[in-house]
Amino acid sequence: MTTKKVATTTLPEWLTATDRLRLYSPEEVIALGLLPHTIGTLKDAAYRKRVPHTKVAGKIRFRLDHIYEIQQAGESNPATRGRRAA
């Protein structure tokens, strides 16, 4: 049996369980400035399964760990720029 490797996102310790499980609509994510995208871009990426998200009653929703994971996917490290993995 093979196990699927799941990326883990470390959320701050001070967040409560309610904070961690709260679901944000794409409109809320953009209105709160949590991601620098447009609502349409965020929805499109979710529909195409390019960003982590969940669906509740057929509607796209994001938890904080989804938002952090999307933010981390866009990070780059200048120290490793141009280097290949060993």
mmCIF file as gemmi writes it, N, C-alpha and C atoms, coordinates in Angstrom:
data_model
loop_
_atom_site.group_PDB
_atom_site.id
_atom_site.type_symbol
_atom_site.label_atom_id
_atom_site.label_alt_id
_atom_site.label_comp_id
_atom_site.label_asym_id
_atom_site.label_entity_id
_atom_site.label_seq_id
_atom_site.pdbx_PDB_ins_code
_atom_site.Cartn_x
_atom_site.Cartn_y
_atom_site.Cartn_z
_atom_site.occupancy
_atom_site.B_iso_or_equiv
_atom_site.pdbx_formal_charge
_atom_site.auth_seq_id
_atom_site.auth_asym_id
_atom_site.pdbx_PDB_model_num
ATOM 1 N N . MET Axp A 1 ? 0.834 -1.172 0 1 0 ? 1 A 1
ATOM 2 C CA . MET Axp A 1 ? 0 0 0 1 0 ? 1 A 1
ATOM 3 C C . MET Axp A 1 ? 0.88 1.237 0 1 0 ? 1 A 1
ATOM 4 N N . THR Axp A 2 ? 0.585 2.187 -0.867 1 0 ? 2 A 1
ATOM 5 C CA . THR Axp A 2 ? 1.344 3.429 -0.887 1 0 ? 2 A 1
ATOM 6 C C . THR Axp A 2 ? 0.554 4.513 -0.177 1 0 ? 2 A 1
ATOM 7 N N . THR Axp A 3 ? 1.275 5.412 0.452 1 0 ? 3 A 1
ATOM 8 C CA . THR Axp A 3 ? 0.603 6.512 1.122 1 0 ? 3 A 1
ATOM 9 C C . THR Axp A 3 ? 0.879 7.793 0.367 1 0 ? 3 A 1
ATOM 10 N N . LYS Axp A 4 ? -0.116 8.614 0.282 1 0 ? 4 A 1
ATOM 11 C CA . LYS Axp A 4 ? 0.012 9.884 -0.409 1 0 ? 4 A 1
ATOM 12 C C . LYS Axp A 4 ? 0.661 10.88 0.54 1 0 ? 4 A 1
ATOM 13 N N . LYS Axp A 5 ? 1.72 11.541 0.07 1 0 ? 5 A 1
ATOM 14 C CA . LYS Axp A 5 ? 2.394 12.527 0.88 1 0 ? 5 A 1
ATOM 15 C C . LYS Axp A 5 ? 1.592 13.821 0.851 1 0 ? 5 A 1
ATOM 16 N N . VAL Axp A 6 ? 1.204 14.293 2.018 1 0 ? 6 A 1
ATOM 17 C CA . VAL Axp A 6 ? 0.388 15.492 2.126 1 0 ? 6 A 1
ATOM 18 C C . VAL Axp A 6 ? 1.25 16.625 2.654 1 0 ? 6 A 1
ATOM 19 N N . ALA Axp A 7 ? 1.198 17.768 1.974 1 0 ? 7 A 1
ATOM 20 C CA . ALA Axp A 7 ? 1.933 18.943 2.437 1 0 ? 7 A 1
ATOM 21 C C . ALA Axp A 7 ? 1.279 19.46 3.704 1 0 ? 7 A 1
ATOM 22 N N . THR Axp A 8 ? 2.105 19.757 4.693 1 0 ? 8 A 1
ATOM 23 C CA . THR Axp A 8 ? 1.562 20.287 5.932 1 0 ? 8 A 1
ATOM 24 C C . THR Axp A 8 ? 1.867 21.767 6.026 1 0 ? 8 A 1
ATOM 25 N N . THR Axp A 9 ? 0.905 22.485 6.505 1 0 ? 9 A 1
ATOM 26 C CA . THR Axp A 9 ? 1.051 23.91 6.677 1 0 ? 9 A 1
ATOM 27 C C . THR Axp A 9 ? 1.022 24.189 8.167 1 0 ? 9 A 1
ATOM 28 N N . THR Axp A 10 ? 2.004 24.908 8.639 1 0 ? 10 A 1
ATOM 29 C CA . THR Axp A 10 ? 2.067 25.217 10.05 1 0 ? 10 A 1
ATOM 30 C C . THR Axp A 10 ? 1.359 26.537 10.309 1 0 ? 10 A 1
ATOM 31 N N . LEU Axp A 11 ? 0.235 26.449 10.988 1 0 ? 11 A 1
ATOM 32 C CA . LEU Axp A 11 ? -0.505 27.639 11.37 1 0 ? 11 A 1
ATOM 33 C C . LEU Axp A 11 ? -0.014 28.107 12.731 1 0 ? 11 A 1
ATOM 34 N N . PRO Axp A 12 ? -0.122 29.38 13.025 1 0 ? 12 A 1
ATOM 35 C CA . PRO Axp A 12 ? 0.312 29.873 14.332 1 0 ? 12 A 1
ATOM 36 C C . PRO Axp A 12 ? -0.394 29.157 15.48 1 0 ? 12 A 1
ATOM 37 N N . GLU Axp A 13 ? 0.34 28.919 16.558 1 0 ? 13 A 1
ATOM 38 C CA . GLU Axp A 13 ? -0.19 28.185 17.71 1 0 ? 13 A 1
ATOM 39 C C . GLU Axp A 13 ? -1.352 28.912 18.377 1 0 ? 13 A 1
ATOM 40 N N . TRP Axp A 14 ? -1.37 30.238 18.301 1 0 ? 14 A 1
ATOM 41 C CA . TRP Axp A 14 ? -2.391 31.004 19.017 1 0 ? 14 A 1
ATOM 42 C C . TRP Axp A 14 ? -3.769 30.947 18.369 1 0 ? 14 A 1
ATOM 43 N N . LEU Axp A 15 ? -3.872 30.389 17.176 1 0 ? 15 A 1
ATOM 44 C CA . LEU Axp A 15 ? -5.179 30.279 16.532 1 0 ? 15 A 1
ATOM 45 C C . LEU Axp A 15 ? -6.034 29.234 17.242 1 0 ? 15 A 1
ATOM 46 N N . THR Axp A 16 ? -7.286 29.56 17.467 1 0 ? 16 A 1
ATOM 47 C CA . THR Axp A 16 ? -8.196 28.611 18.107 1 0 ? 16 A 1
ATOM 48 C C . THR Axp A 16 ? -8.704 27.614 17.069 1 0 ? 16 A 1
ATOM 49 N N . ALA Axp A 17 ? -9.351 26.568 17.542 1 0 ? 17 A 1
ATOM 50 C CA . ALA Axp A 17 ? -9.922 25.572 16.627 1 0 ? 17 A 1
ATOM 51 C C . ALA Axp A 17 ? -10.958 26.222 15.715 1 0 ? 17 A 1
ATOM 52 N N . THR Axp A 18 ? -11.707 27.168 16.256 1 0 ? 18 A 1
ATOM 53 C CA . THR Axp A 18 ? -12.702 27.874 15.452 1 0 ? 18 A 1
ATOM 54 C C . THR Axp A 18 ? -12.029 28.659 14.332 1 0 ? 18 A 1
ATOM 55 N N . ASP Axp A 19 ? -10.908 29.33 14.649 1 0 ? 19 A 1
ATOM 56 C CA . ASP Axp A 19 ? -10.161 30.081 13.634 1 0 ? 19 A 1
ATOM 57 C C . ASP Axp A 19 ? -9.656 29.139 12.539 1 0 ? 19 A 1
ATOM 58 N N . ARG Axp A 20 ? -9.144 27.998 12.947 1 0 ? 20 A 1
ATOM 59 C CA . ARG Axp A 20 ? -8.555 27.047 11.998 1 0 ? 20 A 1
ATOM 60 C C . ARG Axp A 20 ? -9.596 26.425 11.077 1 0 ? 20 A 1
ATOM 61 N N . LEU Axp A 21 ? -10.814 26.253 11.572 1 0 ? 21 A 1
ATOM 62 C CA . LEU Axp A 21 ? -11.849 25.57 10.797 1 0 ? 21 A 1
ATOM 63 C C . LEU Axp A 21 ? -12.813 26.513 10.095 1 0 ? 21 A 1
ATOM 64 N N . ARG Axp A 22 ? -12.71 27.81 10.343 1 0 ? 22 A 1
ATOM 65 C CA . ARG Axp A 22 ? -13.611 28.77 9.7 1 0 ? 22 A 1
ATOM 66 C C . ARG Axp A 22 ? -13.434 28.705 8.191 1 0 ? 22 A 1
ATOM 67 N N . LEU Axp A 23 ? -14.534 28.744 7.488 1 0 ? 23 A 1
ATOM 68 C CA . LEU Axp A 23 ? -14.505 28.702 6.031 1 0 ? 23 A 1
ATOM 69 C C . LEU Axp A 23 ? -14.75 30.093 5.471 1 0 ? 23 A 1
ATOM 70 N N . TYR Axp A 24 ? -13.913 30.489 4.523 1 0 ? 24 A 1
ATOM 71 C CA . TYR Axp A 24 ? -14.012 31.792 3.872 1 0 ? 24 A 1
ATOM 72 C C . TYR Axp A 24 ? -14.467 31.6 2.426 1 0 ? 24 A 1
ATOM 73 N N . SER Axp A 25 ? -15.386 32.424 1.975 1 0 ? 25 A 1
ATOM 74 C CA . SER Axp A 25 ? -15.777 32.408 0.567 1 0 ? 25 A 1
ATOM 75 C C . SER Axp A 25 ? -14.673 33.128 -0.215 1 0 ? 25 A 1
ATOM 76 N N . PRO Axp A 26 ? -14.594 32.905 -1.525 1 0 ? 26 A 1
ATOM 77 C CA . PRO Axp A 26 ? -13.597 33.633 -2.322 1 0 ? 26 A 1
ATOM 78 C C . PRO Axp A 26 ? -13.742 35.152 -2.17 1 0 ? 26 A 1
ATOM 79 N N . GLU Axp A 27 ? -14.976 35.622 -2.058 1 0 ? 27 A 1
ATOM 80 C CA . GLU Axp A 27 ? -15.218 37.049 -1.89 1 0 ? 27 A 1
ATOM 81 C C . GLU Axp A 27 ? -14.636 37.566 -0.574 1 0 ? 27 A 1
ATOM 82 N N . GLU Axp A 28 ? -14.779 36.778 0.496 1 0 ? 28 A 1
ATOM 83 C CA . GLU Axp A 28 ? -14.223 37.176 1.797 1 0 ? 28 A 1
ATOM 84 C C . GLU Axp A 28 ? -12.698 37.176 1.761 1 0 ? 28 A 1
ATOM 85 N N . VAL Axp A 29 ? -12.115 36.169 1.123 1 0 ? 29 A 1
ATOM 86 C CA . VAL Axp A 29 ? -10.654 36.082 1.034 1 0 ? 29 A 1
ATOM 87 C C . VAL Axp A 29 ? -10.089 37.344 0.387 1 0 ? 29 A 1
ATOM 88 N N . ILE Axp A 30 ? -10.708 37.786 -0.688 1 0 ? 30 A 1
ATOM 89 C CA . ILE Axp A 30 ? -10.227 38.963 -1.408 1 0 ? 30 A 1
ATOM 90 C C . ILE Axp A 30 ? -10.541 40.238 -0.63 1 0 ? 30 A 1
ATOM 91 N N . ALA Axp A 31 ? -11.759 40.351 -0.084 1 0 ? 31 A 1
ATOM 92 C CA . ALA Axp A 31 ? -12.157 41.549 0.665 1 0 ? 31 A 1
ATOM 93 C C . ALA Axp A 31 ? -11.264 41.767 1.893 1 0 ? 31 A 1
ATOM 94 N N . LEU Axp A 32 ? -10.835 40.687 2.524 1 0 ? 32 A 1
ATOM 95 C CA . LEU Axp A 32 ? -9.97 40.789 3.704 1 0 ? 32 A 1
ATOM 96 C C . LEU Axp A 32 ? -8.503 40.981 3.323 1 0 ? 32 A 1
ATOM 97 N N . GLY Axp A 33 ? -8.202 40.889 2.036 1 0 ? 33 A 1
ATOM 98 C CA . GLY Axp A 33 ? -6.829 41.078 1.574 1 0 ? 33 A 1
ATOM 99 C C . GLY Axp A 33 ? -5.913 39.913 1.91 1 0 ? 33 A 1
ATOM 100 N N . LEU Axp A 34 ? -6.486 38.726 2.048 1 0 ? 34 A 1
ATOM 101 C CA . LEU Axp A 34 ? -5.677 37.555 2.413 1 0 ? 34 A 1
ATOM 102 C C . LEU Axp A 34 ? -4.855 37.034 1.245 1 0 ? 34 A 1
ATOM 103 N N . LEU Axp A 35 ? -5.325 37.256 0.025 1 0 ? 35 A 1
ATOM 104 C CA . LEU Axp A 35 ? -4.588 36.865 -1.174 1 0 ? 35 A 1
ATOM 105 C C . LEU Axp A 35 ? -4.673 37.997 -2.203 1 0 ? 35 A 1
ATOM 106 N N . PRO Axp A 36 ? -3.604 38.211 -2.959 1 0 ? 36 A 1
ATOM 107 C CA . PRO Axp A 36 ? -3.588 39.309 -3.933 1 0 ? 36 A 1
ATOM 108 C C . PRO Axp A 36 ? -4.125 38.905 -5.315 1 0 ? 36 A 1
ATOM 109 N N . HIS Axp A 37 ? -5.309 38.363 -5.34 1 0 ? 37 A 1
ATOM 110 C CA . HIS Axp A 37 ? -5.922 37.918 -6.593 1 0 ? 37 A 1
ATOM 111 C C . HIS Axp A 37 ? -7.269 38.599 -6.76 1 0 ? 37 A 1
ATOM 112 N N . THR Axp A 38 ? -7.88 38.38 -7.905 1 0 ? 38 A 1
ATOM 113 C CA . THR Axp A 38 ? -9.266 38.807 -8.077 1 0 ? 38 A 1
ATOM 114 C C . THR Axp A 38 ? -10.159 37.631 -7.705 1 0 ? 38 A 1
ATOM 115 N N . ILE Axp A 39 ? -11.413 37.924 -7.45 1 0 ? 39 A 1
ATOM 116 C CA . ILE Axp A 39 ? -12.355 36.858 -7.103 1 0 ? 39 A 1
ATOM 117 C C . ILE Axp A 39 ? -12.437 35.84 -8.235 1 0 ? 39 A 1
ATOM 118 N N . GLY Axp A 40 ? -12.521 36.321 -9.464 1 0 ? 40 A 1
ATOM 119 C CA . GLY Axp A 40 ? -12.616 35.428 -10.617 1 0 ? 40 A 1
ATOM 120 C C . GLY Axp A 40 ? -11.4 34.527 -10.771 1 0 ? 40 A 1
ATOM 121 N N . THR Axp A 41 ? -10.21 35.094 -10.559 1 0 ? 41 A 1
ATOM 122 C CA . THR Axp A 41 ? -8.979 34.304 -10.667 1 0 ? 41 A 1
ATOM 123 C C . THR Axp A 41 ? -8.944 33.213 -9.607 1 0 ? 41 A 1
ATOM 124 N N . LEU Axp A 42 ? -9.331 33.561 -8.388 1 0 ? 42 A 1
ATOM 125 C CA . LEU Axp A 42 ? -9.323 32.593 -7.296 1 0 ? 42 A 1
ATOM 126 C C . LEU Axp A 42 ? -10.34 31.481 -7.541 1 0 ? 42 A 1
ATOM 127 N N . LYS Axp A 43 ? -11.527 31.843 -7.974 1 0 ? 43 A 1
ATOM 128 C CA . LYS Axp A 43 ? -12.553 30.839 -8.279 1 0 ? 43 A 1
ATOM 129 C C . LYS Axp A 43 ? -12.109 29.932 -9.421 1 0 ? 43 A 1
ATOM 130 N N . ASP Axp A 44 ? -11.551 30.519 -10.463 1 0 ? 44 A 1
ATOM 131 C CA . ASP Axp A 44 ? -11.096 29.749 -11.615 1 0 ? 44 A 1
ATOM 132 C C . ASP Axp A 44 ? -10.01 28.753 -11.203 1 0 ? 44 A 1
ATOM 133 N N . ALA Axp A 45 ? -9.061 29.207 -10.386 1 0 ? 45 A 1
ATOM 134 C CA . ALA Axp A 45 ? -7.991 28.314 -9.932 1 0 ? 45 A 1
ATOM 135 C C . ALA Axp A 45 ? -8.56 27.158 -9.108 1 0 ? 45 A 1
ATOM 136 N N . ALA Axp A 46 ? -9.567 27.446 -8.301 1 0 ? 46 A 1
ATOM 137 C CA . ALA Axp A 46 ? -10.19 26.384 -7.5 1 0 ? 46 A 1
ATOM 138 C C . ALA Axp A 46 ? -10.953 25.408 -8.393 1 0 ? 46 A 1
ATOM 139 N N . TYR Axp A 47 ? -11.728 25.922 -9.341 1 0 ? 47 A 1
ATOM 140 C CA . TYR Axp A 47 ? -12.467 25.045 -10.252 1 0 ? 47 A 1
ATOM 141 C C . TYR Axp A 47 ? -11.523 24.141 -11.036 1 0 ? 47 A 1
ATOM 142 N N . ARG Axp A 48 ? -10.359 24.665 -11.401 1 0 ? 48 A 1
ATOM 143 C CA . ARG Axp A 48 ? -9.375 23.876 -12.152 1 0 ? 48 A 1
ATOM 144 C C . ARG Axp A 48 ? -8.48 23.034 -11.246 1 0 ? 48 A 1
ATOM 145 N N . LYS Axp A 49 ? -8.759 23.075 -9.946 1 0 ? 49 A 1
ATOM 146 C CA . LYS Axp A 49 ? -8.035 22.298 -8.928 1 0 ? 49 A 1
ATOM 147 C C . LYS Axp A 49 ? -6.554 22.649 -8.883 1 0 ? 49 A 1
ATOM 148 N N . ARG Axp A 50 ? -6.247 23.93 -9.076 1 0 ? 50 A 1
ATOM 149 C CA . ARG Axp A 50 ? -4.868 24.406 -9.015 1 0 ? 50 A 1
ATOM 150 C C . ARG Axp A 50 ? -4.504 24.914 -7.627 1 0 ? 50 A 1
ATOM 151 N N . VAL Axp A 51 ? -5.509 25.172 -6.803 1 0 ? 51 A 1
ATOM 152 C CA . VAL Axp A 51 ? -5.269 25.647 -5.436 1 0 ? 51 A 1
ATOM 153 C C . VAL Axp A 51 ? -6.089 24.802 -4.474 1 0 ? 51 A 1
ATOM 154 N N . PRO Axp A 52 ? -5.59 24.612 -3.252 1 0 ? 52 A 1
ATOM 155 C CA . PRO Axp A 52 ? -6.351 23.836 -2.278 1 0 ? 52 A 1
ATOM 156 C C . PRO Axp A 52 ? -7.62 24.588 -1.855 1 0 ? 52 A 1
ATOM 157 N N . HIS Axp A 53 ? -8.684 23.852 -1.698 1 0 ? 53 A 1
ATOM 158 C CA . HIS Axp A 53 ? -9.957 24.425 -1.286 1 0 ? 53 A 1
ATOM 159 C C . HIS Axp A 53 ? -10.874 23.295 -0.853 1 0 ? 53 A 1
ATOM 160 N N . THR Axp A 54 ? -12.041 23.642 -0.392 1 0 ? 54 A 1
ATOM 161 C CA . THR Axp A 54 ? -13.056 22.646 -0.066 1 0 ? 54 A 1
ATOM 162 C C . THR Axp A 54 ? -14.367 23.122 -0.651 1 0 ? 54 A 1
ATOM 163 N N . LYS Axp A 55 ? -15.288 22.196 -0.826 1 0 ? 55 A 1
ATOM 164 C CA . LYS Axp A 55 ? -16.612 22.571 -1.329 1 0 ? 55 A 1
ATOM 165 C C . LYS Axp A 55 ? -17.647 22.178 -0.282 1 0 ? 55 A 1
ATOM 166 N N . VAL Axp A 56 ? -18.525 23.114 0.009 1 0 ? 56 A 1
ATOM 167 C CA . VAL Axp A 56 ? -19.626 22.867 0.93 1 0 ? 56 A 1
ATOM 168 C C . VAL Axp A 56 ? -20.901 23.206 0.175 1 0 ? 56 A 1
ATOM 169 N N . ALA Axp A 57 ? -21.752 22.243 0.032 1 0 ? 57 A 1
ATOM 170 C CA . ALA Axp A 57 ? -22.998 22.407 -0.722 1 0 ? 57 A 1
ATOM 171 C C . ALA Axp A 57 ? -22.715 22.943 -2.127 1 0 ? 57 A 1
ATOM 172 N N . GLY Axp A 58 ? -21.61 22.473 -2.714 1 0 ? 58 A 1
ATOM 173 C CA . GLY Axp A 58 ? -21.252 22.859 -4.072 1 0 ? 58 A 1
ATOM 174 C C . GLY Axp A 58 ? -20.589 24.216 -4.202 1 0 ? 58 A 1
ATOM 175 N N . LYS Axp A 59 ? -20.338 24.9 -3.076 1 0 ? 59 A 1
ATOM 176 C CA . LYS Axp A 59 ? -19.71 26.225 -3.118 1 0 ? 59 A 1
ATOM 177 C C . LYS Axp A 59 ? -18.273 26.14 -2.636 1 0 ? 59 A 1
ATOM 178 N N . ILE Axp A 60 ? -17.394 26.875 -3.302 1 0 ? 60 A 1
ATOM 179 C CA . ILE Axp A 60 ? -15.977 26.882 -2.973 1 0 ? 60 A 1
ATOM 180 C C . ILE Axp A 60 ? -15.752 27.653 -1.677 1 0 ? 60 A 1
ATOM 181 N N . ARG Axp A 61 ? -14.964 27.051 -0.781 1 0 ? 61 A 1
ATOM 182 C CA . ARG Axp A 61 ? -14.609 27.69 0.48 1 0 ? 61 A 1
ATOM 183 C C . ARG Axp A 61 ? -13.136 27.422 0.763 1 0 ? 61 A 1
ATOM 184 N N . PHE Axp A 62 ? -12.521 28.307 1.55 1 0 ? 62 A 1
ATOM 185 C CA . PHE Axp A 62 ? -11.108 28.187 1.912 1 0 ? 62 A 1
ATOM 186 C C . PHE Axp A 62 ? -10.952 28.251 3.425 1 0 ? 62 A 1
ATOM 187 N N . ARG Axp A 63 ? -10.14 27.355 3.975 1 0 ? 63 A 1
ATOM 188 C CA . ARG Axp A 63 ? -9.718 27.448 5.376 1 0 ? 63 A 1
ATOM 189 C C . ARG Axp A 63 ? -8.405 28.217 5.417 1 0 ? 63 A 1
ATOM 190 N N . LEU Axp A 64 ? -8.001 28.644 6.6 1 0 ? 64 A 1
ATOM 191 C CA . LEU Axp A 64 ? -6.747 29.381 6.721 1 0 ? 64 A 1
ATOM 192 C C . LEU Axp A 64 ? -5.562 28.565 6.222 1 0 ? 64 A 1
ATOM 193 N N . ASP Axp A 65 ? -5.561 27.248 6.468 1 0 ? 65 A 1
ATOM 194 C CA . ASP Axp A 65 ? -4.435 26.442 5.986 1 0 ? 65 A 1
ATOM 195 C C . ASP Axp A 65 ? -4.396 26.41 4.456 1 0 ? 65 A 1
ATOM 196 N N . HIS Axp A 66 ? -5.551 26.47 3.806 1 0 ? 66 A 1
ATOM 197 C CA . HIS Axp A 66 ? -5.571 26.562 2.336 1 0 ? 66 A 1
ATOM 198 C C . HIS Axp A 66 ? -4.942 27.875 1.887 1 0 ? 66 A 1
ATOM 199 N N . ILE Axp A 67 ? -5.322 28.955 2.55 1 0 ? 67 A 1
ATOM 200 C CA . ILE Axp A 67 ? -4.823 30.283 2.188 1 0 ? 67 A 1
ATOM 201 C C . ILE Axp A 67 ? -3.315 30.357 2.399 1 0 ? 67 A 1
ATOM 202 N N . TYR Axp A 68 ? -2.822 29.838 3.532 1 0 ? 68 A 1
ATOM 203 C CA . TYR Axp A 68 ? -1.376 29.821 3.779 1 0 ? 68 A 1
ATOM 204 C C . TYR Axp A 68 ? -0.646 28.996 2.73 1 0 ? 68 A 1
ATOM 205 N N . GLU Axp A 69 ? -1.22 27.858 2.352 1 0 ? 69 A 1
ATOM 206 C CA . GLU Axp A 69 ? -0.58 27 1.354 1 0 ? 69 A 1
ATOM 207 C C . GLU Axp A 69 ? -0.496 27.696 -0.008 1 0 ? 69 A 1
ATOM 208 N N . ILE Axp A 70 ? -1.541 28.429 -0.372 1 0 ? 70 A 1
ATOM 209 C CA . ILE Axp A 70 ? -1.53 29.181 -1.627 1 0 ? 70 A 1
ATOM 210 C C . ILE Axp A 70 ? -0.452 30.263 -1.57 1 0 ? 70 A 1
ATOM 211 N N . GLN Axp A 71 ? -0.341 30.942 -0.429 1 0 ? 71 A 1
ATOM 212 C CA . GLN Axp A 71 ? 0.678 31.973 -0.27 1 0 ? 71 A 1
ATOM 213 C C . GLN Axp A 71 ? 2.075 31.378 -0.371 1 0 ? 71 A 1
ATOM 214 N N . GLN Axp A 72 ? 2.308 30.238 0.276 1 0 ? 72 A 1
ATOM 215 C CA . GLN Axp A 72 ? 3.624 29.615 0.266 1 0 ? 72 A 1
ATOM 216 C C . GLN Axp A 72 ? 4.003 29.106 -1.121 1 0 ? 72 A 1
ATOM 217 N N . ALA Axp A 73 ? 3.043 28.73 -1.925 1 0 ? 73 A 1
ATOM 218 C CA . ALA Axp A 73 ? 3.333 28.228 -3.273 1 0 ? 73 A 1
ATOM 219 C C . ALA Axp A 73 ? 3.97 29.309 -4.141 1 0 ? 73 A 1
ATOM 220 N N . GLY Axp A 74 ? 3.704 30.57 -3.818 1 0 ? 74 A 1
ATOM 221 C CA . GLY Axp A 74 ? 4.256 31.663 -4.602 1 0 ? 74 A 1
ATOM 222 C C . GLY Axp A 74 ? 5.586 32.194 -4.088 1 0 ? 74 A 1
ATOM 223 N N . GLU Axp A 75 ? 6.089 31.639 -2.985 1 0 ? 75 A 1
ATOM 224 C CA . GLU Axp A 75 ? 7.342 32.117 -2.417 1 0 ? 75 A 1
ATOM 225 C C . GLU Axp A 75 ? 8.541 31.637 -3.215 1 0 ? 75 A 1
ATOM 226 N N . SER Axp A 76 ? 9.583 32.438 -3.19 1 0 ? 76 A 1
ATOM 227 C CA . SER Axp A 76 ? 10.849 32.026 -3.792 1 0 ? 76 A 1
ATOM 228 C C . SER Axp A 76 ? 11.964 32.351 -2.811 1 0 ? 76 A 1
ATOM 229 N N . ASN Axp A 77 ? 13.034 31.591 -2.888 1 0 ? 77 A 1
ATOM 230 C CA . ASN Axp A 77 ? 14.158 31.767 -1.986 1 0 ? 77 A 1
ATOM 231 C C . ASN Axp A 77 ? 15.369 32.183 -2.82 1 0 ? 77 A 1
ATOM 232 N N . PRO Axp A 78 ? 15.826 33.43 -2.683 1 0 ? 78 A 1
ATOM 233 C CA . PRO Axp A 78 ? 16.959 33.889 -3.483 1 0 ? 78 A 1
ATOM 234 C C . PRO Axp A 78 ? 18.232 33.081 -3.236 1 0 ? 78 A 1
ATOM 235 N N . ALA Axp A 79 ? 18.348 32.478 -2.067 1 0 ? 79 A 1
ATOM 236 C CA . ALA Axp A 79 ? 19.537 31.7 -1.743 1 0 ? 79 A 1
ATOM 237 C C . ALA Axp A 79 ? 19.654 30.452 -2.605 1 0 ? 79 A 1
ATOM 238 N N . THR Axp A 80 ? 18.53 29.938 -3.074 1 0 ? 80 A 1
ATOM 239 C CA . THR Axp A 80 ? 18.563 28.731 -3.887 1 0 ? 80 A 1
ATOM 240 C C . THR Axp A 80 ? 18.243 29.004 -5.354 1 0 ? 80 A 1
ATOM 241 N N . ARG Axp A 81 ? 18.151 30.249 -5.717 1 0 ? 81 A 1
ATOM 242 C CA . ARG Axp A 81 ? 17.807 30.608 -7.099 1 0 ? 81 A 1
ATOM 243 C C . ARG Axp A 81 ? 18.887 30.09 -8.067 1 0 ? 81 A 1
ATOM 244 N N . GLY Axp A 82 ? 18.441 29.397 -9.083 1 0 ? 82 A 1
ATOM 245 C CA . GLY Axp A 82 ? 19.344 28.901 -10.097 1 0 ? 82 A 1
ATOM 246 C C . GLY Axp A 82 ? 20.054 27.602 -9.747 1 0 ? 82 A 1
ATOM 247 N N . ARG Axp A 83 ? 19.807 27.092 -8.557 1 0 ? 83 A 1
ATOM 248 C CA . ARG Axp A 83 ? 20.433 25.824 -8.168 1 0 ? 83 A 1
ATOM 249 C C . ARG Axp A 83 ? 19.466 24.684 -8.411 1 0 ? 83 A 1
ATOM 250 N N . ARG Axp A 84 ? 20.047 23.57 -8.76 1 0 ? 84 A 1
ATOM 251 C CA . ARG Axp A 84 ? 19.225 22.381 -8.969 1 0 ? 84 A 1
ATOM 252 C C . ARG Axp A 84 ? 19.255 21.528 -7.724 1 0 ? 84 A 1
ATOM 253 N N . ALA Axp A 85 ? 18.177 20.815 -7.511 1 0 ? 85 A 1
ATOM 254 C CA . ALA Axp A 85 ? 18.113 19.925 -6.365 1 0 ? 85 A 1
ATOM 255 C C . ALA Axp A 85 ? 19.092 18.79 -6.546 1 0 ? 85 A 1
ATOM 256 N N . ALA Axp A 86 ? 19.683 18.354 -5.468 1 0 ? 86 A 1
ATOM 257 C CA . ALA Axp A 86 ? 20.677 17.277 -5.525 1 0 ? 86 A 1
ATOM 258 C C . ALA Axp A 86 ? 20.023 15.938 -5.665 1 0 ? 86 A 1
